[in-house]
């Protein structure tokens, strides 16, 4: 993507808790547009080896993006310990701008984020003089609090992209409200999110929030695999972390209903939790309901293998639900990927998912937590190959036209441009 379309910020500093692949793609597109970026991650969240594996072969690594580690214990250390460790950078920040420092310290004490203020002071000391014109975070979590304080100490804008768990089921809702209120601009991935934040955290956020759905590069996905004649139909579900919001229990019950009707199929669930307890629980539940041999839990797989399995399945299913904690999916990237490969896809009328799938046009939507309705949708696509082909083709066209990574990057840059323009902080 060319940067010839107008003024752009000189440098954006990302401050992240972790580095999802869609943020890697985003950063690569932003670099391709002509912006300079650096990425800051906690040492404990991204070791050198993992960083290299994540970045291998991407435009981002080839562009030589600056990667810096933030203090490993900035989130877990005691406030007293952080104060001692951060004292040199705190003194430097106070000396440069005592008013900003005092204002930030008072804000953090009021909202219980003093440790993040100290970590932000250390980051601000590193960034000062680098030409950073804006600090950006993904997720209204720990790193975003740190980023906000660093930006305030530097006197540059702070912006934030919100996603799902960070706003739907935060541990400290009051801190999230304060963070959203203090941000210079909020960027989110669905219209549903914008309305949700306005309803829960303050109506004034609606006008300050820009919506731009995440994008992907379909050319980086494997081609749709054609099933051979006589092959048993297959369903695939990718349930990252096997967390409750993925609705795997609903899928198991839907599979049991299909088996009771004498329908032959296989179903593979991809994903695992950190300790494996939930994976073991779901495997046991499948076996106890007679699904052993029909439903397979393949565990955690690489992104490449996951995409290959999805590309070759008959139907992709993601029966998202609202978890007891109020957590739910936003617009799942896995759904975008399945649709972009032309795989007919089923999901639920929840959160931002209807902004991706138009029921009966580009996929099928069912009510969350309704196994009978899910089973009926799965059966309909197995019984009608022309319907499945039509939905798969329309789903692919929907993603290609509305969910491209270059469109998303243009939207994000335009959002930053609007934040920086009043301050005269844009560059050709």
Secondary structure as UniProt FT lines:
FT   TURN            4..5
FT   STRAND          11..16
FT   HELIX           21..32
FT   TURN            33..34
FT   STRAND          36..42
FT   HELIX           43..45
FT   HELIX           48..55
FT   TURN            56..57
FT   HELIX           59..62
FT   TURN            63..64
FT   STRAND          66..70
FT   TURN            72..76
FT   HELIX           79..96
FT   HELIX           98..111
FT   HELIX           114..127
FT   TURN            128..131
FT   STRAND          134..138
FT   HELIX           142..154
FT   STRAND          157..162
FT   HELIX           165..168
FT   HELIX           173..182
FT   STRAND          185..188
FT   HELIX           191..201
FT   TURN            203..204
FT   HELIX           205..208
FT   STRAND          209..211
FT   HELIX           218..220
FT   TURN            229..230
FT   STRAND          234..238
FT   HELIX           240..242
FT   HELIX           244..246
FT   HELIX           248..260
FT   TURN            261..262
FT   STRAND          266..270
FT   HELIX           277..288
FT   TURN            289..290
FT   TURN            293..294
FT   STRAND          295..299
FT   HELIX           303..311
FT   STRAND          315..317
FT   TURN            324..325
FT   HELIX           333..340
FT   TURN            341..342
FT   STRAND          345..348
FT   TURN            351..352
FT   HELIX           353..355
FT   TURN            360..362
FT   STRAND          363..366
FT   TURN            368..369
FT   HELIX           371..383
FT   HELIX           385..402
FT   HELIX           405..421
FT   TURN            422..424
//
